[in-house]
Amino acid sequence: MRRAACIAAFAGLALMVVATGIRAATCSVSSPGLAFGNYDVYSAAATNGTGTMNVSCTLDASDGNNITVNYTISLSTGSSGGYVQRRMQSATDTLGYNLYTVNTYSVVWGDGSGSTQTVAGQLKLTNGQPTRNNVHTVYGQIPPLQDVAVSNNYLDNVTVTVTY
């Protein structure tokens, strides 16, 4: 049985936090990545995986006011240059996949352009709880029956942008 091992698609995230507006808080984002595991080129079933992103915001101590931080998370296209199908690479071989906002794999997580959507969140920061976190799940799916070479890793780097 020919198998292609797809170890990580959302690994090696390039993290970028874009600050717009609120100066009373500092926010950051982190992620351990998303690993799909083995991909079977003969399987008629899609290969699914999940990853998480943690958004953390801290109230500026010099401000002292209670605030609500509204933020939006967008994801880049990765190496594919488009959201219709992202691509992981291993040398010259590519394996199509995509990242979604919901576990029905029906809403592509992107930058809000075309048919993609972003994910919004909110954190209420107070003097009693000056640092808060939200965890967001990223749903990944590799379509079935792609004829790709067996490889140790198919990888892609996706930039995460949090605007608050």
N, C-alpha and C positions, 0 to 999 in steps of 0.2 A: 504494500500500500504506500503510495507516494504521499508524503505529508510535508507541508511547509510550516516551520515553526515561526509563529509570530509572537515574539516575546513582549514587545512594547510599542504602542502607537501614540500614546499621550505622554511618553516619558521625555525627559530633557526639556521640560517646558521653559520657554523663555518668558519670564514674568515681567510685566510692565504695569505699574500703577500710574494712572493718569489722574491728577488732581484737578478738579474744576469746581470752584466756588467755595466750599466749606474750608475755613482755615482753623476751625476750632477742634479739628480731629486729624489724626494720622491713620491711614489705612494701609494694609498690606494683604497680599494673597500668596498662598502656598499650595503645592500639590505634590503628592508622591508619584503621580503619573497614572496611566491606565495600561494594564497588561492583559492582552487577550488570551495568552496561552497558545496551545497548538492549533493550527488551522489545517483542516483536512480538505484537500483539493477535490476529493470525491464525494464529500458530504453535500446533500441537497439542502441542508439546514444552514442558516446564517450562524456565524460565530459572534457571540455577544460578550461584552465586558463592561465593567463600571470602574470609574475613578472618582475621586473627590477633590474638591477645592475648598480651602478654608479662607474665608475673608475675615480679617481681624481689624477692628478700629479701636483707637484709644483717644479719649478726651484729652485735649490740650490742658495741662495742669494750670497754665497761666490764665486760661479763659474762665474755668470754674462753672460755666453755665451748663445746664442739661440740654442736650441736643439730640435730634434724630438724624442719622446719616442714611440717606437714600443712595443706593449705588446700582450700577448696571455692569454686568460681566459680559464681555464679548470675546469671541475666539477667532483667531486668524484662520486662513485657509491652509496653513502649513505649507509644505513644499509643492502642493498641487496647483496653487494659484487660483483655485476656484472651490466653491462650496458644493457643487453638484456631486462630486465625489472626491474626497480627499485621497491622497496616496501615501502609503508608507513605501520606503525604499530599502533595498538590500543590493548594494552595488548598482547594477543597471536594471535590476528587476523591480517591478512595482506591484503593490497589492492594494486594491481599492478598499476604502472604509469610510465611515463617517461618524460624526459625533452629534448627539441629540440631547435635547433638553428634557425629554420624557422617556419612560421605559416602554412606550409603544413604538419607539423609533420612527416617529412621524414628523417631528419638528427639528430641523437641522439647527444646531447651535452655531451661530455665526456672529456677524456684526449688525444684523438688522436689515441688511440689503437683500434685494431679491426676495426669496421665500424663506430666508433665515430669520431666526429670532435671537434676541439676547435674553439674559436672565436678570431679573431685578431682585434686590433685597433691601432690607432695612435693619438698622441697629440703633437702639435707643441707649445713649450713653448718659450716665448720671454720675454725680459725685460718689454715690454708693457703689456703682458699677461702671468705673471709667473705661474699662476694656471689655468688649463683647466680641463674640465670634459667631459666624454662620457657616455651616458646612453645606455645600452644594454638590449634588451627584451629577457626574457626566456619564451618559450612556453611549457606549461605542458599539458599532456593528460592522462586521465584514460580510459583504454579500457572498453567497455560496458559489461554488463551481468556477472559481477563478483558477486558471491554469498557470501557476507560478512555480518557480524553482524552489527546491528545498534550501533553506537558509537558516543560519542561527538566529538572525534578527531582521525583522522588517521594522524600520523606525521612521518616525516623523516628529518634527518639532512644531508645536502649535503655541502661538503667543496668546497669553491671557491678558486682557486689559480690563481693569476695574476703574470705572469713572464714578466719582462721588462729589 
